[in-house]
Amino acid sequence: MTNLLSELSESVRWRLMVDAAKKGMGGQGYSLTRVPGRGLSNIWTVSKDGKSKLASIRTTRDRYIAFPPLEGGAKWKTLDDVELVVVATVDSKDDPGNVEVYLFPADDVRKRFTAHFIARSKDGQTIKDNFGMWVALDHDDRGIAASVGTGIIDHYKPIAIYPIADLLADNPHAEAGDEEPEEGAGETAAAPSLSTIAEVMAWARDRVAQLAGVQTEAVKLDLKIEY
């Protein structure tokens, strides 16, 4: 099967998945209004039955979501400001055919991220403030520090499932907005904005360490540039 998302630019792909999240919420009876003045954090006021809450929309093509820790894990950027977390994720990172939309209570997400942060810190792994920390939506059965807090989708059913082909047909000329998501707000496979090779390599080591469940110091990366 052709990976239709891979044929799109990153910004258009992100917009398509955000639109899927909004469509899923609309199908549950919510109206959504983008919160102004929140920079690139992708926070929305969602209203239903006369009640309004703040929600953060996350998209992911690897079935991980991210929020940046602050103050050594005592706080969470964006996550501490909302009551709901809406996630649009592919059904398979290797062969995506559908976008699944989930609605999570922010309290549950916060508990899982805090537990994950504590477990990795106790394991000697370095987690930097204001850099996205990734936690898997699917249960990680390896029994390592990176497994803690994973598997949230085992406890919630998707509120909507959309074939990617249908989403593209509904938005054949999808255009991205002027704003890009903050680190962790959009597709979690993407690196934050980095300006030096050293920063890119450091970020890559941290990401590989998290996926492998080892300390950053155990990861050795070689870079070769050919002209």
Phi, psi and omega per residue, in radians:
M1 nan 2.381 3.126
T2 -1.257 2.327 3.073
N3 -1.402 1.689 -3.042
L4 -1.134 -0.572 -3.121
L5 -1.171 -0.549 -3.099
S6 -1.172 -0.298 -3.124
E7 -1.490 -0.105 -3.104
L8 -1.748 2.726 3.010
S9 -1.211 2.778 -3.093
E10 -1.042 -0.739 -3.096
S11 -1.189 -0.688 3.116
V12 -1.197 -0.681 3.105
R13 -1.071 -0.771 3.122
W14 -1.084 -0.788 -3.140
R15 -1.078 -0.707 -3.135
L16 -1.073 -0.721 -3.113
M17 -1.310 -0.603 3.034
V18 -1.094 -0.738 3.108
D19 -1.093 -0.611 3.079
A20 -1.129 -0.713 3.102
A21 -1.092 -0.765 3.128
K22 -1.134 -0.701 3.120
K23 -1.115 -0.720 3.115
G24 -1.102 -0.720 3.102
M25 -1.160 -0.684 3.092
G26 -1.064 -0.639 3.111
G27 -1.171 -0.342 3.083
Q28 -1.636 0.123 3.084
G29 1.603 0.169 3.134
Y30 -1.597 2.506 2.901
S31 -1.822 2.525 -3.049
L32 -2.143 2.397 3.064
T33 -2.325 2.199 -3.138
R34 -1.130 2.316 3.132
V35 -1.359 2.087 -3.135
P36 -1.320 2.758 3.045
G37 1.278 0.283 3.135
R38 -1.882 0.379 3.116
G39 1.070 -2.224 -3.057
L40 -1.906 0.396 -2.981
S41 -1.423 -0.086 3.049
N42 0.986 0.903 3.107
I43 -1.814 2.424 -3.078
W44 -2.260 2.563 2.916
T45 -1.551 2.123 3.138
V46 -1.973 2.272 -3.038
S47 -2.164 2.448 3.123
K48 -2.758 2.341 3.112
D49 0.936 0.666 3.083
G50 1.380 0.067 3.138
K51 -2.027 2.446 -3.113
S52 -2.114 2.499 3.095
K53 -2.415 2.813 3.044
L54 -1.637 2.394 -3.122
A55 -2.330 2.520 3.030
S56 -1.840 2.300 3.085
I57 -1.728 2.217 3.074
R58 -2.080 2.500 3.038
T59 -2.176 2.613 -3.134
T60 -2.664 2.426 3.050
R61 -1.880 0.061 3.069
D62 -2.176 0.168 3.090
R63 1.118 0.548 2.919
Y64 -2.090 2.584 2.973
I65 -2.135 2.756 -3.059
A66 -2.345 2.528 2.909
F67 -2.412 2.485 -3.139
P68 -1.444 2.258 3.048
P69 -1.313 2.692 3.064
L70 -2.300 2.672 3.086
E71 0.904 0.813 3.083
G72 1.131 0.562 3.106
G73 1.570 0.004 3.120
A74 -1.276 -0.447 3.137
K75 -2.364 2.903 -3.138
W76 -2.318 2.158 3.127
K77 -1.083 2.321 3.130
T78 1.247 -0.852 -3.087
L79 -1.052 -0.628 3.135
D80 -1.246 -0.229 -3.067
D81 -1.657 -0.103 -2.996
V82 -2.148 2.876 3.095
E83 -1.881 -0.315 -3.125
L84 -2.343 2.631 3.029
V85 -2.191 2.112 3.116
V86 -1.808 2.189 -3.097
V87 -2.103 2.215 2.981
A88 -1.875 2.062 -3.086
T89 -2.304 2.603 3.010
V90 -1.206 2.695 3.126
D91 -1.356 -0.343 3.099
S92 -2.623 2.256 -3.130
K93 -1.268 -0.432 -3.104
D94 -1.584 -0.615 -3.085
D95 -2.455 1.184 -3.038
P96 -1.220 2.313 3.062
G97 -2.115 -0.428 -3.089
N98 -2.344 2.766 2.939
V99 -1.891 2.142 3.101
E100 -1.737 2.424 3.129
V101 -2.009 2.226 3.130
Y102 -2.102 2.645 3.070
L103 -2.171 2.034 -3.091
F104 -2.039 2.525 2.946
P105 -1.173 2.341 -3.117
A106 -1.078 -0.542 3.128
D107 -1.045 -0.724 3.135
D108 -1.172 -0.753 3.117
V109 -1.075 -0.744 -3.129
R110 -1.075 -0.781 -3.141
K111 -1.053 -0.714 -3.125
R112 -1.203 -0.715 3.129
F113 -1.180 -0.691 3.118
T114 -1.134 -0.765 3.113
A115 -1.097 -0.689 3.120
H116 -1.125 -0.781 3.138
F117 -1.057 -0.819 -3.115
I118 -1.095 -0.769 -3.114
A119 -1.101 -0.756 -3.125
R120 -1.236 -0.622 3.102
S121 -1.136 -0.743 3.114
K122 -1.129 -0.464 3.134
D123 -1.437 0.003 3.101
G124 1.537 0.162 -3.134
Q125 -1.483 2.496 -3.120
T126 -1.584 2.199 3.111
I127 -2.153 2.036 -3.037
K128 -1.482 2.496 3.013
D129 -1.092 2.513 3.015
N130 1.152 0.301 2.960
F131 -2.041 2.406 -3.083
G132 -1.018 2.301 3.028
M133 -1.843 2.194 -3.020
W134 -1.655 2.379 3.054
V135 -2.272 2.331 -3.074
A136 -1.261 2.407 3.034
L137 -1.210 -0.653 3.135
D138 -1.476 2.671 3.129
H139 -1.165 2.272 3.075
D140 -1.718 1.938 -3.035
D141 -1.644 0.291 -3.131
R142 -1.286 -0.324 3.118
G143 1.248 0.524 3.123
I144 -1.955 3.120 -3.097
A145 -1.004 -0.689 -3.120
A146 -1.193 -0.195 3.129
S147 -1.413 -0.392 -3.053
V148 -1.153 2.296 3.106
G149 1.522 -0.094 -3.124
T150 -1.390 2.960 3.012
G151 1.498 0.421 -3.106
I152 -1.082 -0.528 -3.089
I153 -1.275 -0.160 3.039
D154 -1.211 -0.268 -3.036
H155 -1.945 -0.004 -3.127
Y156 -2.425 2.471 3.048
K157 -1.573 2.592 3.084
P158 -1.115 2.469 3.103
I159 -1.449 -0.239 3.109
A160 -2.856 2.623 3.033
I161 -2.352 2.157 -3.090
Y162 -2.147 2.206 2.998
P163 -1.052 2.359 -3.122
I164 -1.044 -0.645 3.129
A165 -1.064 -0.663 3.127
D166 -1.208 -0.687 3.112
L167 -1.092 -0.698 3.114
L168 -1.185 -0.638 3.124
A169 -1.173 -0.608 3.125
D170 -1.286 -0.460 -3.110
N171 -2.301 1.160 -3.055
P172 -1.141 -0.375 -3.131
H173 -2.161 0.751 -3.081
A174 -0.988 2.312 3.108
E175 -2.070 2.456 3.084
A176 -1.329 2.686 3.066
G177 -1.284 3.063 -3.125
D178 -1.225 -0.409 -3.047
E179 -1.742 2.497 2.998
E180 -1.725 2.707 -3.133
P181 -1.220 2.729 3.038
E182 -1.201 2.974 3.094
E183 -1.033 2.091 -3.131
G184 1.631 -0.225 -3.075
A185 -1.476 -0.490 -3.101
G186 -1.868 -2.389 -3.081
E187 -1.214 2.116 -2.991
T188 -1.318 -0.068 3.070
A189 -1.396 -0.230 -3.035
A190 -1.524 2.546 3.101
A191 -1.390 2.693 3.029
P192 -1.185 3.033 3.128
S193 -1.228 2.025 -3.121
L194 -2.179 2.575 -2.999
S195 -2.027 -0.134 3.134
T196 -2.311 2.774 3.096
I197 -1.090 -0.672 3.141
A198 -1.063 -0.721 3.123
E199 -1.137 -0.709 3.124
V200 -1.109 -0.778 -3.132
M201 -1.141 -0.683 3.122
A202 -1.141 -0.736 3.103
W203 -1.098 -0.758 -3.122
A204 -1.108 -0.696 3.112
R205 -1.096 -0.762 3.128
D206 -1.074 -0.742 -3.108
R207 -1.169 -0.766 3.111
V208 -1.109 -0.710 3.133
A209 -1.071 -0.712 -3.139
Q210 -1.155 -0.787 -3.129
L211 -1.123 -0.623 -3.114
A212 -1.497 -0.259 -3.134
G213 1.277 0.627 3.138
V214 -2.224 2.949 3.071
Q215 -1.244 2.622 -3.107
T216 -1.001 -0.618 -3.105
E217 -1.103 -0.342 -3.122
A218 -1.448 -0.141 -3.095
V219 -1.708 2.169 3.099
K220 -2.060 2.136 -3.139
L221 -2.057 2.404 3.072
D222 -1.911 2.410 3.124
L223 -2.043 2.250 3.100
K224 -2.221 2.159 3.130
I225 -1.984 2.141 -3.133
E226 -1.964 2.364 3.136
Y227 -1.921 nan nan
